[in-house]
């Protein structure tokens, strides 16, 4: 008897708990339904002849302002990282240019030294040949030049000096070695200038491409550019009169919509990202149309106004 009573009591407790759970879920559901406000509006386009075109079958989305701000913040963060990469590339480019300068200027300077040494060697050979054939000082200086300076065919001249053939040394230095040294100097200067110009041109073009790519951070004016992690709080499709209704909780939202229509042989594309507060006078009668097209009307209705401004500032800073 006691066992039956105990089992019956446990069953009643279990059933009571189930009823409470169902009531709680129903209460939350009812609260969410009753706590929602309605955004009522129309999508209208005023044509040049003042004729009002009501756009039907336009998908309307309500996105929380918080989600949109997170989206903006993420894009700004990615933009900042990309701008940092441009600065990094500019730094690397300057470093490479400095290396090109160091190597090129050193090569040109060495070729100038070679010309000067060759000219001095010519003068020494002439003086030994014609003026003072027995001068040890002149011979010693000639040997120093041949062994230390970058004179073309220096090994050959060293052998000729051993044979005391100063006339041939003078002639060969004048007619062969000096023109070769001057040719090397000209080539060094030309190569240095060409390499520097090629590097600068390639760097300018790459930086210009990177700067131009900044515009790609502005999402295309299409609803399908919305990130997948953005929560669509409500959606609707306009009827024949262009009307729509969105049920959302009180708060701040953006109304996203996209549409197009043919005007003669051309198609016009429309995109809206209109901020709205719920409840408000506007949420009771929200007009989506010419006056709040994204990026074409007021600053308030330009979703990417700040981003565009930041990109423009960065372009000016990166193009001194």
NORQUINOR-V963965 format. One record per residue. PSI is psi in whole degrees, 0 to 359 (NA if undefined). Layout:
<<PSI> <PSI>>
This chain:
<<314> <323> <319> <320> <319> <318> <321> <321> <319> <322> <319> <320> <318> <315> <322> <321> <319> <317> <317> <319> <315> <317> <323> <314> <317> <323> <317> <319> <314> <321> <317> <322> <310> <333> <354> <144> <168> <132> <119> <134> <183> <153> <114> <142> <124> <122> <171> <329> <15> <6> <135> <124> <118> <125> <116> <161> <33> <125> <130> <133> <141> <120> <136> <145> <324> <316> <320> <319> <324> <319> <313> <316> <321> <317> <319> <323> <315> <322> <316> <319> <321> <319> <321> <322> <327> <314> <320> <317> <319> <318> <315> <321> <317> <322> <317> <320> <322> <320> <318> <319> <314> <311> <314> <314> <324> <319> <317> <316> <318> <323> <328> <318> <321> <319> <314> <318> <320> <318> <320> <320> <322> <314> <319> <316> <319> <315> <320> <319> <316> <334> <304> <82> <338> <5> <114> <329> <317> <319> <317> <316> <322> <316> <322> <316> <314> <325> <334> <327> <153> <70> <127> <138> <32> <323> <318> <320> <328> <319> <320> <326> <326> <329> <2> <32> <69> <333> <314> <324> <313> <314> <315> <320> <316> <317> <342> <305> <315> <313> <323> <317> <319> <324> <318> <319> <315> <318> <320> <316> <317> <314> <318> <312> <317> <315> <320> <317> <319> <317> <315> <317> <313> <320> <316> <316> <318> <316> <320> <319> <317> <319> <319> <328> <347> <326> <337> <345> <345> <113> <147> <149> <67> <145> <328> <357> <353> <134> <152> <338> <3> <130> <123> <110> <328> <156> <155> <168> <131> <145> <193> <334> <4> <8> <151> <159> <135> <126> <119> <162> <157> <140> <192> <135> <169> <134> <116> <135> <154> <138> <171> <161> <155> <133> <93> <237> <356> <153> <134> <135> <136> <143> <135> <141> <77> <123> <142> <145> <136> <126> <155> <171> <324> <324> <340> <334> <80> <120> <120> <119> <213> <324> <349> <32> <138> <124> <359> <358> <251> <161> <324> <327> <6> <99> <328> <28> <309> <321> <316> <318> <318> <318> <318> <318> <319> <321> <317> <320> <326> <350> <70> <NA>>
